[in-house]
């Protein structure tokens, strides 16, 4: 199983392709022919900035932390 956890509040956002947050901006994309699991966030705001942790339910646990940096585009 693949889990996505938001670092700032440790909320579980999704497990496999099931989204557990009430925030409808989040979705998970996965093609069964691929090893890629993508956490998608639409309508990003500055408050979304921070660490997102992708965990694979294995022993030992495999985890990758991603830092989302939100910058404003001017011009």
PDB file of N, CA, C and O in Angstrom:
ATOM      1  N   UNK A   1       0.836  -1.181   0.000  1.00  0.00           N
ATOM      2  CA  UNK A   1       0.000   0.000   0.000  1.00  0.00           C
ATOM      3  C   UNK A   1       0.882   1.246   0.000  1.00  0.00           C
ATOM      4  O   UNK A   1       1.962   1.266   0.591  1.00  0.00           O
ATOM      5  N   UNK A   2       0.403   2.262  -0.664  1.00  0.00           N
ATOM      6  CA  UNK A   2       1.067   3.555  -0.734  1.00  0.00           C
ATOM      7  C   UNK A   2       0.241   4.555   0.073  1.00  0.00           C
ATOM      8  O   UNK A   2      -0.971   4.656  -0.114  1.00  0.00           O
ATOM      9  N   UNK A   3       0.886   5.284   0.959  1.00  0.00           N
ATOM     10  CA  UNK A   3       0.198   6.300   1.753  1.00  0.00           C
ATOM     11  C   UNK A   3       0.849   7.657   1.532  1.00  0.00           C
ATOM     12  O   UNK A   3       2.066   7.761   1.383  1.00  0.00           O
ATOM     13  N   UNK A   4       0.018   8.696   1.513  1.00  0.00           N
ATOM     14  CA  UNK A   4       0.493  10.078   1.443  1.00  0.00           C
ATOM     15  C   UNK A   4       0.090  10.774   2.731  1.00  0.00           C
ATOM     16  O   UNK A   4      -1.086  10.781   3.093  1.00  0.00           O
ATOM     17  N   UNK A   5       1.064  11.362   3.429  1.00  0.00           N
ATOM     18  CA  UNK A   5       0.831  12.032   4.711  1.00  0.00           C
ATOM     19  C   UNK A   5       1.346  13.462   4.608  1.00  0.00           C
ATOM     20  O   UNK A   5       2.440  13.700   4.096  1.00  0.00           O
ATOM     21  N   UNK A   6       0.552  14.410   5.095  1.00  0.00           N
ATOM     22  CA  UNK A   6       0.973  15.818   5.130  1.00  0.00           C
ATOM     23  C   UNK A   6       1.767  16.036   6.409  1.00  0.00           C
ATOM     24  O   UNK A   6       1.291  15.729   7.502  1.00  0.00           O
ATOM     25  N   UNK A   7       2.973  16.566   6.274  1.00  0.00           N
ATOM     26  CA  UNK A   7       3.886  16.697   7.399  1.00  0.00           C
ATOM     27  C   UNK A   7       3.446  17.649   8.485  1.00  0.00           C
ATOM     28  O   UNK A   7       3.654  17.366   9.664  1.00  0.00           O
ATOM     29  N   UNK A   8       2.834  18.790   8.121  1.00  0.00           N
ATOM     30  CA  UNK A   8       2.559  19.814   9.132  1.00  0.00           C
ATOM     31  C   UNK A   8       1.519  19.392  10.156  1.00  0.00           C
ATOM     32  O   UNK A   8       1.544  19.876  11.288  1.00  0.00           O
ATOM     33  N   UNK A   9       0.608  18.504   9.786  1.00  0.00           N
ATOM     34  CA  UNK A   9      -0.411  18.060  10.741  1.00  0.00           C
ATOM     35  C   UNK A   9      -0.530  16.539  10.823  1.00  0.00           C
ATOM     36  O   UNK A   9      -1.379  16.018  11.546  1.00  0.00           O
ATOM     37  N   UNK A  10       0.318  15.831  10.086  1.00  0.00           N
ATOM     38  CA  UNK A  10       0.359  14.363  10.049  1.00  0.00           C
ATOM     39  C   UNK A  10      -0.961  13.731   9.593  1.00  0.00           C
ATOM     40  O   UNK A  10      -1.251  12.580   9.920  1.00  0.00           O
ATOM     41  N   UNK A  11      -1.750  14.487   8.843  1.00  0.00           N
ATOM     42  CA  UNK A  11      -2.990  13.939   8.285  1.00  0.00           C
ATOM     43  C   UNK A  11      -2.679  12.966   7.165  1.00  0.00           C
ATOM     44  O   UNK A  11      -1.855  13.242   6.293  1.00  0.00           O
ATOM     45  N   UNK A  12      -3.357  11.811   7.199  1.00  0.00           N
ATOM     46  CA  UNK A  12      -3.271  10.867   6.092  1.00  0.00           C
ATOM     47  C   UNK A  12      -4.162  11.418   4.983  1.00  0.00           C
ATOM     48  O   UNK A  12      -5.376  11.535   5.151  1.00  0.00           O
ATOM     49  N   UNK A  13      -3.553  11.753   3.860  1.00  0.00           N
ATOM     50  CA  UNK A  13      -4.293  12.322   2.744  1.00  0.00           C
ATOM     51  C   UNK A  13      -4.901  11.239   1.867  1.00  0.00           C
ATOM     52  O   UNK A  13      -6.027  11.373   1.389  1.00  0.00           O
ATOM     53  N   UNK A  14      -4.137  10.148   1.657  1.00  0.00           N
ATOM     54  CA  UNK A  14      -4.621   9.090   0.775  1.00  0.00           C
ATOM     55  C   UNK A  14      -3.884   7.788   1.068  1.00  0.00           C
ATOM     56  O   UNK A  14      -2.742   7.788   1.528  1.00  0.00           O
ATOM     57  N   UNK A  15      -4.563   6.686   0.791  1.00  0.00           N
ATOM     58  CA  UNK A  15      -3.964   5.354   0.821  1.00  0.00           C
ATOM     59  C   UNK A  15      -4.327   4.694  -0.497  1.00  0.00           C
ATOM     60  O   UNK A  15      -5.501   4.589  -0.853  1.00  0.00           O
ATOM     61  N   UNK A  16      -3.308   4.253  -1.211  1.00  0.00           N
ATOM     62  CA  UNK A  16      -3.465   3.782  -2.587  1.00  0.00           C
ATOM     63  C   UNK A  16      -4.195   4.871  -3.373  1.00  0.00           C
ATOM     64  O   UNK A  16      -3.705   6.000  -3.408  1.00  0.00           O
ATOM     65  N   UNK A  17      -5.322   4.600  -3.996  1.00  0.00           N
ATOM     66  CA  UNK A  17      -6.017   5.639  -4.758  1.00  0.00           C
ATOM     67  C   UNK A  17      -7.214   6.210  -3.998  1.00  0.00           C
ATOM     68  O   UNK A  17      -7.974   7.003  -4.553  1.00  0.00           O
ATOM     69  N   UNK A  18      -7.389   5.817  -2.742  1.00  0.00           N
ATOM     70  CA  UNK A  18      -8.496   6.325  -1.934  1.00  0.00           C
ATOM     71  C   UNK A  18      -8.055   7.562  -1.160  1.00  0.00           C
ATOM     72  O   UNK A  18      -7.112   7.507  -0.370  1.00  0.00           O
ATOM     73  N   UNK A  19      -8.739   8.670  -1.391  1.00  0.00           N
ATOM     74  CA  UNK A  19      -8.423   9.932  -0.721  1.00  0.00           C
ATOM     75  C   UNK A  19      -9.213  10.001   0.578  1.00  0.00           C
ATOM     76  O   UNK A  19     -10.428   9.803   0.580  1.00  0.00           O
ATOM     77  N   UNK A  20      -8.523  10.283   1.688  1.00  0.00           N
ATOM     78  CA  UNK A  20      -9.159  10.319   3.010  1.00  0.00           C
ATOM     79  C   UNK A  20      -9.377  11.718   3.551  1.00  0.00           C
ATOM     80  O   UNK A  20     -10.062  11.889   4.559  1.00  0.00           O
ATOM     81  N   UNK A  21      -8.813  12.710   2.908  1.00  0.00           N
ATOM     82  CA  UNK A  21      -9.031  14.074   3.364  1.00  0.00           C
ATOM     83  C   UNK A  21     -10.319  14.611   2.747  1.00  0.00           C
ATOM     84  O   UNK A  21     -10.696  14.228   1.639  1.00  0.00           O
ATOM     85  N   UNK A  22     -10.976  15.488   3.463  1.00  0.00           N
ATOM     86  CA  UNK A  22     -12.180  16.124   2.942  1.00  0.00           C
ATOM     87  C   UNK A  22     -11.873  17.231   1.946  1.00  0.00           C
ATOM     88  O   UNK A  22     -12.780  17.787   1.326  1.00  0.00           O
ATOM     89  N   UNK A  23     -10.598  17.550   1.793  1.00  0.00           N
ATOM     90  CA  UNK A  23     -10.170  18.593   0.872  1.00  0.00           C
ATOM     91  C   UNK A  23     -10.220  18.038  -0.551  1.00  0.00           C
ATOM     92  O   UNK A  23      -9.373  17.232  -0.935  1.00  0.00           O
ATOM     93  N   UNK A  24     -11.191  18.459  -1.314  1.00  0.00           N
ATOM     94  CA  UNK A  24     -11.455  17.932  -2.661  1.00  0.00           C
ATOM     95  C   UNK A  24     -10.374  18.292  -3.682  1.00  0.00           C
ATOM     96  O   UNK A  24     -10.421  17.827  -4.821  1.00  0.00           O
ATOM     97  N   UNK A  25      -9.408  19.111  -3.288  1.00  0.00           N
ATOM     98  CA  UNK A  25      -8.332  19.478  -4.201  1.00  0.00           C
ATOM     99  C   UNK A  25      -7.327  18.352  -4.394  1.00  0.00           C
ATOM    100  O   UNK A  25      -6.550  18.373  -5.349  1.00  0.00           O
ATOM    101  N   UNK A  26      -7.332  17.361  -3.491  1.00  0.00           N
ATOM    102  CA  UNK A  26      -6.378  16.261  -3.543  1.00  0.00           C
ATOM    103  C   UNK A  26      -6.930  15.081  -4.333  1.00  0.00           C
ATOM    104  O   UNK A  26      -8.109  14.742  -4.229  1.00  0.00           O
ATOM    105  N   UNK A  27      -6.063  14.467  -5.120  1.00  0.00           N
ATOM    106  CA  UNK A  27      -6.387  13.212  -5.794  1.00  0.00           C
ATOM    107  C   UNK A  27      -5.089  12.431  -5.982  1.00  0.00           C
ATOM    108  O   UNK A  27      -3.996  12.987  -5.871  1.00  0.00           O
ATOM    109  N   UNK A  28      -5.222  11.138  -6.267  1.00  0.00           N
ATOM    110  CA  UNK A  28      -4.061  10.283  -6.506  1.00  0.00           C
ATOM    111  C   UNK A  28      -4.204   9.679  -7.893  1.00  0.00           C
ATOM    112  O   UNK A  28      -5.274   9.202  -8.273  1.00  0.00           O
ATOM    113  N   UNK A  29      -3.125   9.709  -8.632  1.00  0.00           N
ATOM    114  CA  UNK A  29      -3.095   9.133  -9.968  1.00  0.00           C
ATOM    115  C   UNK A  29      -2.122   7.951  -9.974  1.00  0.00           C
ATOM    116  O   UNK A  29      -0.991   8.059  -9.500  1.00  0.00           O
ATOM    117  N   UNK A  30      -2.586   6.819 -10.522  1.00  0.00           N
ATOM    118  CA  UNK A  30      -1.720   5.646 -10.654  1.00  0.00           C
ATOM    119  C   UNK A  30      -2.192   4.807 -11.828  1.00  0.00           C
ATOM    120  O   UNK A  30      -3.362   4.433 -11.902  1.00  0.00           O
ATOM    121  N   UNK A  31      -1.292   4.517 -12.732  1.00  0.00           N
ATOM    122  CA  UNK A  31      -1.558   3.625 -13.851  1.00  0.00           C
ATOM    123  C   UNK A  31      -1.083   2.236 -13.431  1.00  0.00           C
ATOM    124  O   UNK A  31       0.050   2.085 -12.971  1.00  0.00           O
ATOM    125  N   UNK A  32      -1.928   1.226 -13.581  1.00  0.00           N
ATOM    126  CA  UNK A  32      -1.578  -0.123 -13.120  1.00  0.00           C
ATOM    127  C   UNK A  32      -0.342  -0.688 -13.828  1.00  0.00           C
ATOM    128  O   UNK A  32       0.262  -1.643 -13.340  1.00  0.00           O
ATOM    129  N   UNK A  33       0.035  -0.117 -14.958  1.00  0.00           N
ATOM    130  CA  UNK A  33       1.237  -0.564 -15.672  1.00  0.00           C
ATOM    131  C   UNK A  33       2.478   0.212 -15.259  1.00  0.00           C
ATOM    132  O   UNK A  33       3.530   0.076 -15.883  1.00  0.00           O
ATOM    133  N   UNK A  34       2.366   1.018 -14.222  1.00  0.00           N
ATOM    134  CA  UNK A  34       3.462   1.887 -13.798  1.00  0.00           C
ATOM    135  C   UNK A  34       3.724   1.728 -12.303  1.00  0.00           C
ATOM    136  O   UNK A  34       2.844   1.319 -11.544  1.00  0.00           O
ATOM    137  N   UNK A  35       4.937   2.054 -11.897  1.00  0.00           N
ATOM    138  CA  UNK A  35       5.279   2.081 -10.471  1.00  0.00           C
ATOM    139  C   UNK A  35       5.100   3.474  -9.892  1.00  0.00           C
ATOM    140  O   UNK A  35       5.357   3.683  -8.707  1.00  0.00           O
ATOM    141  N   UNK A  36       4.667   4.424 -10.696  1.00  0.00           N
ATOM    142  CA  UNK A  36       4.514   5.810 -10.268  1.00  0.00           C
ATOM    143  C   UNK A  36       3.174   6.034  -9.579  1.00  0.00           C
ATOM    144  O   UNK A  36       2.126   5.604 -10.062  1.00  0.00           O
ATOM    145  N   UNK A  37       3.233   6.714  -8.444  1.00  0.00           N
ATOM    146  CA  UNK A  37       2.042   7.136  -7.704  1.00  0.00           C
ATOM    147  C   UNK A  37       2.147   8.645  -7.546  1.00  0.00           C
ATOM    148  O   UNK A  37       3.125   9.142  -6.986  1.00  0.00           O
ATOM    149  N   UNK A  38       1.161   9.375  -8.029  1.00  0.00           N
ATOM    150  CA  UNK A  38       1.224  10.825  -8.026  1.00  0.00           C
ATOM    151  C   UNK A  38       0.141  11.411  -7.129  1.00  0.00           C
ATOM    152  O   UNK A  38      -1.041  11.102  -7.285  1.00  0.00           O
ATOM    153  N   UNK A  39       0.548  12.249  -6.200  1.00  0.00           N
ATOM    154  CA  UNK A  39      -0.394  13.014  -5.400  1.00  0.00           C
ATOM    155  C   UNK A  39      -0.622  14.322  -6.142  1.00  0.00           C
ATOM    156  O   UNK A  39       0.320  15.074  -6.393  1.00  0.00           O
ATOM    157  N   UNK A  40      -1.866  14.588  -6.490  1.00  0.00           N
ATOM    158  CA  UNK A  40      -2.195  15.793  -7.237  1.00  0.00           C
ATOM    159  C   UNK A  40      -2.953  16.749  -6.322  1.00  0.00           C
ATOM    160  O   UNK A  40      -3.861  16.349  -5.593  1.00  0.00           O
ATOM    161  N   UNK A  41      -2.562  18.015  -6.376  1.00  0.00           N
ATOM    162  CA  UNK A  41      -3.206  19.055  -5.578  1.00  0.00           C
ATOM    163  C   UNK A  41      -3.545  20.212  -6.501  1.00  0.00           C
ATOM    164  O   UNK A  41      -2.650  20.852  -7.052  1.00  0.00           O
ATOM    165  N   UNK A  42      -4.816  20.479  -6.672  1.00  0.00           N
ATOM    166  CA  UNK A  42      -5.277  21.564  -7.537  1.00  0.00           C
ATOM    167  C   UNK A  42      -5.556  22.811  -6.706  1.00  0.00           C
ATOM    168  O   UNK A  42      -5.969  22.715  -5.551  1.00  0.00           O
ATOM    169  N   UNK A  43      -5.330  23.975  -7.297  1.00  0.00           N
ATOM    170  CA  UNK A  43      -5.617  25.228  -6.596  1.00  0.00           C
ATOM    171  C   UNK A  43      -4.703  25.455  -5.411  1.00  0.00           C
ATOM    172  O   UNK A  43      -5.167  25.757  -4.312  1.00  0.00           O
ATOM    173  N   UNK A  44      -3.419  25.311  -5.627  1.00  0.00           N
ATOM    174  CA  UNK A  44      -2.431  25.426  -4.547  1.00  0.00           C
ATOM    175  C   UNK A  44      -2.403  26.840  -3.972  1.00  0.00           C
ATOM    176  O   UNK A  44      -2.492  27.831  -4.698  1.00  0.00           O
ATOM    177  N   UNK A  45      -2.276  26.904  -2.639  1.00  0.00           N
ATOM    178  CA  UNK A  45      -2.111  28.192  -1.961  1.00  0.00           C
ATOM    179  C   UNK A  45      -0.873  28.125  -1.073  1.00  0.00           C
ATOM    180  O   UNK A  45      -0.318  27.050  -0.848  1.00  0.00           O
ATOM    181  N   UNK A  46      -0.449  29.272  -0.575  1.00  0.00           N
ATOM    182  CA  UNK A  46       0.745  29.350   0.272  1.00  0.00           C
ATOM    183  C   UNK A  46       0.637  28.426   1.489  1.00  0.00           C
ATOM    184  O   UNK A  46       1.649  27.898   1.951  1.00  0.00           O
ATOM    185  N   UNK A  47      -0.565  28.228   2.006  1.00  0.00           N
ATOM    186  CA  UNK A  47      -0.750  27.373   3.187  1.00  0.00           C
ATOM    187  C   UNK A  47      -0.490  25.893   2.892  1.00  0.00           C
ATOM    188  O   UNK A  47      -0.355  25.096   3.820  1.00  0.00           O
ATOM    189  N   UNK A  48      -0.417  25.518   1.613  1.00  0.00           N
ATOM    190  CA  UNK A  48      -0.129  24.130   1.238  1.00  0.00           C
ATOM    191  C   UNK A  48       1.360  23.822   1.271  1.00  0.00           C
ATOM    192  O   UNK A  48       1.761  22.661   1.188  1.00  0.00           O
ATOM    193  N   UNK A  49       2.173  24.854   1.391  1.00  0.00           N
ATOM    194  CA  UNK A  49       3.618  24.661   1.391  1.00  0.00           C
ATOM    195  C   UNK A  49       4.038  23.786   2.565  1.00  0.00           C
ATOM    196  O   UNK A  49       3.509  23.910   3.670  1.00  0.00           O
ATOM    197  N   UNK A  50       4.998  22.900   2.307  1.00  0.00           N
ATOM    198  CA  UNK A  50       5.529  22.063   3.377  1.00  0.00           C
ATOM    199  C   UNK A  50       5.896  20.676   2.890  1.00  0.00           C
ATOM    200  O   UNK A  50       5.966  20.418   1.689  1.00  0.00           O
ATOM    201  N   UNK A  51       6.127  19.794   3.840  1.00  0.00           N
ATOM    202  CA  UNK A  51       6.570  18.435   3.555  1.00  0.00           C
ATOM    203  C   UNK A  51       5.371  17.515   3.355  1.00  0.00           C
ATOM    204  O   UNK A  51       4.398  17.552   4.109  1.00  0.00           O
ATOM    205  N   UNK A  52       5.470  16.689   2.316  1.00  0.00           N
ATOM    206  CA  UNK A  52       4.496  15.628   2.045  1.00  0.00           C
ATOM    207  C   UNK A  52       5.293  14.331   1.997  1.00  0.00           C
ATOM    208  O   UNK A  52       6.331  14.256   1.339  1.00  0.00           O
ATOM    209  N   UNK A  53       4.807  13.318   2.692  1.00  0.00           N
ATOM    210  CA  UNK A  53       5.535  12.066   2.849  1.00  0.00           C
ATOM    211  C   UNK A  53       4.807  10.952   2.109  1.00  0.00           C
ATOM    212  O   UNK A  53       3.627  10.701   2.355  1.00  0.00           O
ATOM    213  N   UNK A  54       5.513  10.290   1.206  1.00  0.00           N
ATOM    214  CA  UNK A  54       4.981   9.128   0.506  1.00  0.00           C
ATOM    215  C   UNK A  54       5.590   7.891   1.158  1.00  0.00           C
ATOM    216  O   UNK A  54       6.811   7.736   1.178  1.00  0.00           O
ATOM    217  N   UNK A  55       4.739   7.007   1.695  1.00  0.00           N
ATOM    218  CA  UNK A  55       5.212   5.820   2.405  1.00  0.00           C
ATOM    219  C   UNK A  55       4.711   4.560   1.713  1.00  0.00           C
ATOM    220  O   UNK A  55       3.561   4.477   1.283  1.00  0.00           O
ATOM    221  N   UNK A  56       5.609   3.581   1.619  1.00  0.00           N
ATOM    222  CA  UNK A  56       5.235   2.273   1.087  1.00  0.00           C
ATOM    223  C   UNK A  56       5.181   1.307   2.261  1.00  0.00           C
ATOM    224  O   UNK A  56       6.127   1.214   3.043  1.00  0.00           O
ATOM    225  N   UNK A  57       4.075   0.595   2.380  1.00  0.00           N
ATOM    226  CA  UNK A  57       3.851  -0.308   3.508  1.00  0.00           C
ATOM    227  C   UNK A  57       4.629  -1.608   3.306  1.00  0.00           C
ATOM    228  O   UNK A  57       4.070  -2.628   2.905  1.00  0.00           O
ATOM    229  N   UNK A  58       5.920  -1.549   3.592  1.00  0.00           N
ATOM    230  CA  UNK A  58       6.788  -2.720   3.515  1.00  0.00           C
ATOM    231  C   UNK A  58       7.555  -2.824   4.825  1.00  0.00           C
ATOM    232  O   UNK A  58       7.472  -1.932   5.669  1.00  0.00           O
ATOM    233  N   UNK A  59       8.295  -3.900   4.995  1.00  0.00           N
ATOM    234  CA  UNK A  59       9.176  -4.001   6.143  1.00  0.00           C
ATOM    235  C   UNK A  59      10.588  -4.183   5.630  1.00  0.00           C
ATOM    236  O   UNK A  59      10.866  -5.179   4.962  1.00  0.00           O
ATOM    237  N   UNK A  60      11.481  -3.269   5.913  1.00  0.00           N
ATOM    238  CA  UNK A  60      11.243  -2.015   6.614  1.00  0.00           C
ATOM    239  C   UNK A  60      10.486  -1.016   5.734  1.00  0.00           C
ATOM    240  O   UNK A  60      10.454  -1.135   4.509  1.00  0.00           O
ATOM    241  N   UNK A  61       9.890  -0.044   6.388  1.00  0.00           N
ATOM    242  CA  UNK A  61       9.107   0.972   5.691  1.00  0.00           C
ATOM    243  C   UNK A  61      10.001   1.766   4.742  1.00  0.00           C
ATOM    244  O   UNK A  61      11.136   2.111   5.071  1.00  0.00           O
ATOM    245  N   UNK A  62       9.460   2.045   3.561  1.00  0.00           N
ATOM    246  CA  UNK A  62      10.145   2.897   2.590  1.00  0.00           C
ATOM    247  C   UNK A  62       9.385   4.209   2.544  1.00  0.00           C
ATOM    248  O   UNK A  62       8.159   4.220   2.437  1.00  0.00           O
ATOM    249  N   UNK A  63      10.113   5.313   2.624  1.00  0.00           N
ATOM    250  CA  UNK A  63       9.468   6.615   2.696  1.00  0.00           C
ATOM    251  C   UNK A  63      10.273   7.636   1.899  1.00  0.00           C
ATOM    252  O   UNK A  63      11.504   7.629   1.919  1.00  0.00           O
ATOM    253  N   UNK A  64       9.556   8.514   1.198  1.00  0.00           N
ATOM    254  CA  UNK A  64      10.182   9.620   0.493  1.00  0.00           C
ATOM    255  C   UNK A  64       9.463  10.900   0.880  1.00  0.00           C
ATOM    256  O   UNK A  64       8.240  10.996   0.768  1.00  0.00           O
ATOM    257  N   UNK A  65      10.218  11.866   1.330  1.00  0.00           N
ATOM    258  CA  UNK A  65       9.635  13.160   1.708  1.00  0.00           C
ATOM    259  C   UNK A  65       9.835  14.142   0.556  1.00  0.00           C
ATOM    260  O   UNK A  65      10.915  14.231  -0.027  1.00  0.00           O
ATOM    261  N   UNK A  66       8.775  14.870   0.247  1.00  0.00           N
ATOM    262  CA  UNK A  66       8.802  15.868  -0.811  1.00  0.00           C
ATOM    263  C   UNK A  66       8.441  17.205  -0.191  1.00  0.00           C
ATOM    264  O   UNK A  66       7.462  17.308   0.548  1.00  0.00           O
ATOM    265  N   UNK A  67       9.233  18.232  -0.491  1.00  0.00           N
ATOM    266  CA  UNK A  67       8.912  19.564   0.010  1.00  0.00           C
ATOM    267  C   UNK A  67       8.255  20.358  -1.108  1.00  0.00           C
ATOM    268  O   UNK A  67       8.849  20.566  -2.166  1.00  0.00           O
ATOM    269  N   UNK A  68       7.031  20.798  -0.867  1.00  0.00           N
ATOM    270  CA  UNK A  68       6.309  21.634  -1.819  1.00  0.00           C
ATOM    271  C   UNK A  68       6.577  23.088  -1.477  1.00  0.00           C
ATOM    272  O   UNK A  68       6.206  23.565  -0.404  1.00  0.00           O
ATOM    273  N   UNK A  69       7.221  23.782  -2.391  1.00  0.00           N
ATOM    274  CA  UNK A  69       7.507  25.220  -2.237  1.00  0.00           C
ATOM    275  C   UNK A  69       6.540  25.979  -3.122  1.00  0.00           C
ATOM    276  O   UNK A  69       6.479  25.736  -4.328  1.00  0.00           O
ATOM    277  N   UNK A  70       5.790  26.886  -2.544  1.00  0.00           N
ATOM    278  CA  UNK A  70       4.810  27.686  -3.283  1.00  0.00           C
ATOM    279  C   UNK A  70       5.397  29.070  -3.502  1.00  0.00           C
ATOM    280  O   UNK A  70       5.732  29.777  -2.552  1.00  0.00           O
ATOM    281  N   UNK A  71       5.514  29.441  -4.757  1.00  0.00           N
ATOM    282  CA  UNK A  71       6.016  30.769  -5.105  1.00  0.00           C
ATOM    283  C   UNK A  71       4.961  31.479  -5.928  1.00  0.00           C
ATOM    284  O   UNK A  71       4.184  30.851  -6.646  1.00  0.00           O
ATOM    285  N   UNK A  72       4.947  32.781  -5.815  1.00  0.00           N
ATOM    286  CA  UNK A  72       3.963  33.535  -6.587  1.00  0.00           C
ATOM    287  C   UNK A  72       4.581  33.915  -7.918  1.00  0.00           C
ATOM    288  O   UNK A  72       5.744  34.311  -7.993  1.00  0.00           O
ATOM    289  N   UNK A  73       3.791  33.789  -8.954  1.00  0.00           N
ATOM    290  CA  UNK A  73       4.232  34.142 -10.296  1.00  0.00           C
ATOM    291  C   UNK A  73       3.765  35.560 -10.579  1.00  0.00           C
ATOM    292  O   UNK A  73       2.569  35.849 -10.578  1.00  0.00           O
ATOM    293  N   UNK A  74       4.705  36.416 -10.814  1.00  0.00           N
ATOM    294  CA  UNK A  74       4.364  37.823 -11.076  1.00  0.00           C
ATOM    295  C   UNK A  74       4.657  38.143 -12.535  1.00  0.00           C
ATOM    296  O   UNK A  74       5.624  37.654 -13.120  1.00  0.00           O
ATOM    297  N   UNK A  75       3.800  38.975 -13.102  1.00  0.00           N
ATOM    298  CA  UNK A  75       4.047  39.434 -14.448  1.00  0.00           C
ATOM    299  C   UNK A  75       3.303  38.653 -15.408  1.00  0.00           C
ATOM    300  O   UNK A  75       3.392  38.904 -16.610  1.00  0.00           O
TER     301      UNK A  75
END
